[in-house]
């Protein structure tokens, strides 16, 4: 089963439906989530019906900002929408093999106040998730200094709210195969897009692999999740594990330099 989450930064181009259909066929997609659709409400349904999937759930953009579209085909046995919000869609998925798990597709606002509202809502949801849970999408933040590169001098580019939420809810980064940075604009690059799972999810899908795909029409790379990769497939580049809140300590940089 193959899942894709992609910040497409707009769906209005005439070539967009054909591009999504090509992605669907090339990567044998069972499910795709498209973020930042930038599509007016009255146009959403018409455009989305041309993407080649029989089932869909849409969160309209606010004006021409945001928007989340989720599509799936009949190979996904059941998708139940548990909650919709302008920054996320929380789904209960049952695979054809009768595995049931929760998927939260996220498009985090670029503004700090709205992001705090996102993490507050996901903290409310967390105690209600009893089994496997994966969140993924454009989280609009980085967890390590090395996940952002820019010609500008930025002293602290990590997202504290993101780090605190991950630690409080005992989520782990899935790692990835492919280029490190998922977003690029001019001389700036960052890993803004990622997937995070809980222990139950890793137990359910021990062979899952996330790949950072090439850039297409957007400045964000699509994330491709393969749930059941065969033995011998490339494994994700899993990062070194440590307690993320350590990076918030005022002497953290000095300690790293000395050791």
JOLIN-V179643 format. One record per residue. N is the residue number from 0. RES is the residue in one letter. OMEGA is omega in whole degrees, -180 to 180 (none if undefined). Layout:
n:N res:RES omega:OMEGA
n:N res:RES omega:OMEGA
//
This chain:
n:0 res:X omega:-176
n:1 res:X omega:-179
n:2 res:X omega:177
n:3 res:X omega:172
n:4 res:X omega:-172
n:5 res:X omega:169
n:6 res:X omega:-174
n:7 res:X omega:-180
n:8 res:X omega:175
n:9 res:X omega:-178
n:10 res:X omega:-172
n:11 res:X omega:-178
n:12 res:X omega:180
n:13 res:X omega:-177
n:14 res:X omega:-172
n:15 res:X omega:179
n:16 res:X omega:180
n:17 res:X omega:178
n:18 res:X omega:180
n:19 res:X omega:178
n:20 res:X omega:177
n:21 res:X omega:177
n:22 res:X omega:179
n:23 res:X omega:-177
n:24 res:X omega:-176
n:25 res:X omega:-176
n:26 res:X omega:178
n:27 res:X omega:-174
n:28 res:X omega:171
n:29 res:X omega:-176
n:30 res:X omega:174
n:31 res:X omega:173
n:32 res:X omega:-179
n:33 res:X omega:-176
n:34 res:X omega:180
n:35 res:X omega:-176
n:36 res:X omega:178
n:37 res:X omega:-175
n:38 res:X omega:178
n:39 res:X omega:-173
n:40 res:X omega:-175
n:41 res:X omega:-180
n:42 res:X omega:-171
n:43 res:X omega:-174
n:44 res:X omega:-180
n:45 res:X omega:-180
n:46 res:X omega:-175
n:47 res:X omega:-179
n:48 res:X omega:-179
n:49 res:X omega:-172
n:50 res:X omega:171
n:51 res:X omega:179
n:52 res:X omega:-178
n:53 res:X omega:-176
n:54 res:X omega:-177
n:55 res:X omega:170
n:56 res:X omega:-173
n:57 res:X omega:165
n:58 res:X omega:-176
n:59 res:X omega:174
n:60 res:X omega:175
n:61 res:X omega:-167
n:62 res:X omega:175
n:63 res:X omega:179
n:64 res:X omega:175
n:65 res:X omega:-176
n:66 res:X omega:177
n:67 res:X omega:175
n:68 res:X omega:175
n:69 res:X omega:-178
n:70 res:X omega:176
n:71 res:X omega:180
n:72 res:X omega:-172
n:73 res:X omega:179
n:74 res:X omega:171
n:75 res:X omega:-169
n:76 res:X omega:-177
n:77 res:X omega:173
n:78 res:X omega:178
n:79 res:X omega:179
n:80 res:X omega:-178
n:81 res:X omega:-177
n:82 res:X omega:176
n:83 res:X omega:-179
n:84 res:X omega:-177
n:85 res:X omega:177
n:86 res:X omega:179
n:87 res:X omega:170
n:88 res:X omega:-175
n:89 res:X omega:-170
n:90 res:X omega:170
n:91 res:X omega:-173
n:92 res:X omega:171
n:93 res:X omega:180
n:94 res:X omega:177
n:95 res:X omega:179
n:96 res:X omega:179
n:97 res:X omega:171
n:98 res:X omega:-180
n:99 res:X omega:-179
n:100 res:X omega:-179
n:101 res:X omega:176
n:102 res:X omega:175
n:103 res:X omega:179
n:104 res:X omega:-171
n:105 res:X omega:163
n:106 res:X omega:-176
n:107 res:X omega:178
n:108 res:X omega:176
n:109 res:X omega:-179
n:110 res:X omega:-174
n:111 res:X omega:-178
n:112 res:X omega:179
n:113 res:X omega:178
n:114 res:X omega:178
n:115 res:X omega:176
n:116 res:X omega:177
n:117 res:X omega:-176
n:118 res:X omega:175
n:119 res:X omega:179
n:120 res:X omega:179
n:121 res:X omega:174
n:122 res:X omega:176
n:123 res:X omega:-179
n:124 res:X omega:-170
n:125 res:X omega:-178
n:126 res:X omega:-179
n:127 res:X omega:179
n:128 res:X omega:-176
n:129 res:X omega:-176
n:130 res:X omega:-175
n:131 res:X omega:-178
n:132 res:X omega:174
n:133 res:X omega:169
n:134 res:X omega:-178
n:135 res:X omega:177
n:136 res:X omega:178
n:137 res:X omega:-178
n:138 res:X omega:174
n:139 res:X omega:178
n:140 res:X omega:178
n:141 res:X omega:-176
n:142 res:X omega:-179
n:143 res:X omega:178
n:144 res:X omega:-176
n:145 res:X omega:-180
n:146 res:X omega:178
n:147 res:X omega:179
n:148 res:X omega:-177
n:149 res:X omega:175
n:150 res:X omega:178
n:151 res:X omega:178
n:152 res:X omega:-180
n:153 res:X omega:-176
n:154 res:X omega:-176
n:155 res:X omega:-176
n:156 res:X omega:-180
n:157 res:X omega:-177
n:158 res:X omega:-175
n:159 res:X omega:-180
n:160 res:X omega:177
n:161 res:X omega:-180
n:162 res:X omega:-179
n:163 res:X omega:180
n:164 res:X omega:179
n:165 res:X omega:-179
n:166 res:X omega:-177
n:167 res:X omega:-175
n:168 res:X omega:174
n:169 res:X omega:176
n:170 res:X omega:180
n:171 res:X omega:176
n:172 res:X omega:-179
n:173 res:X omega:-169
n:174 res:X omega:-175
n:175 res:X omega:169
n:176 res:X omega:177
n:177 res:X omega:-178
n:178 res:X omega:-174
n:179 res:X omega:-173
n:180 res:X omega:-178
n:181 res:X omega:-179
n:182 res:X omega:179
n:183 res:X omega:175
n:184 res:X omega:-176
n:185 res:X omega:180
n:186 res:X omega:-178
n:187 res:X omega:177
n:188 res:X omega:179
n:189 res:X omega:172
n:190 res:X omega:-177
n:191 res:X omega:-175
n:192 res:X omega:-179
n:193 res:X omega:174
n:194 res:X omega:-178
n:195 res:X omega:-180
n:196 res:X omega:174
n:197 res:X omega:-176
n:198 res:X omega:180
n:199 res:X omega:-179
n:200 res:X omega:179
n:201 res:X omega:176
n:202 res:X omega:-179
n:203 res:X omega:-176
n:204 res:X omega:-175
n:205 res:X omega:-178
n:206 res:X omega:-178
n:207 res:X omega:180
n:208 res:X omega:174
n:209 res:X omega:178
n:210 res:X omega:171
n:211 res:X omega:-175
n:212 res:X omega:178
n:213 res:X omega:171
n:214 res:X omega:174
n:215 res:X omega:-180
n:216 res:X omega:-172
n:217 res:X omega:173
n:218 res:X omega:173
n:219 res:X omega:172
n:220 res:X omega:170
n:221 res:X omega:172
n:222 res:X omega:178
n:223 res:X omega:179
n:224 res:X omega:173
n:225 res:X omega:-174
n:226 res:X omega:-171
n:227 res:X omega:178
n:228 res:X omega:179
n:229 res:X omega:176
n:230 res:X omega:180
n:231 res:X omega:175
n:232 res:X omega:178
n:233 res:X omega:178
n:234 res:X omega:180
n:235 res:X omega:174
n:236 res:X omega:-174
n:237 res:X omega:-176
n:238 res:X omega:175
n:239 res:X omega:-176
n:240 res:X omega:173
n:241 res:X omega:-180
n:242 res:X omega:-170
n:243 res:X omega:-177
n:244 res:X omega:177
n:245 res:X omega:-176
n:246 res:X omega:179
n:247 res:X omega:-179
n:248 res:X omega:-174
n:249 res:X omega:-180
n:250 res:X omega:-175
n:251 res:X omega:-177
n:252 res:X omega:-180
n:253 res:X omega:179
n:254 res:X omega:180
n:255 res:X omega:-179
n:256 res:X omega:-178
n:257 res:X omega:-175
n:258 res:X omega:none
//
